[in-house]
Amino acid sequence: GQYDTPLWPAMRAAIAGRVIEKTRDEWAEFFAATDACVAPVLSLVEARHHPHNRARQSFVQAGRLERPAPAPRFSQSPQTLAAIPASANRDPA
């Protein structure tokens, strides 16, 4: 029935009803031990501390800021961060 477009509204409602039964973190834990292609949508603060991103060094320190590392990463090409605006390195007033 997935290609039967008249059924789509009912299917959407059924999926939404099922998804709302758990929190984002409960779903992430549920799928963590599977090979399903599922990942939580994280805020930038959460993403910095996620074990997956920490293990892959996906964030780098640049001055006082921690920023996403440049992508893609190649084994023989150095990474280069874009310049940080001067105002970002000033102490807050």
Secondary structure, 3 states (H helix, E strand, C coil): CCCCHHHHHHHHHHHHHHHCCCCHHHHHHHHHCCCCCCCCCCCHHHHHHCHHHHHCCCEEEECCEEEECCCCCCCCCCCCCCCCCHHHHCCCC
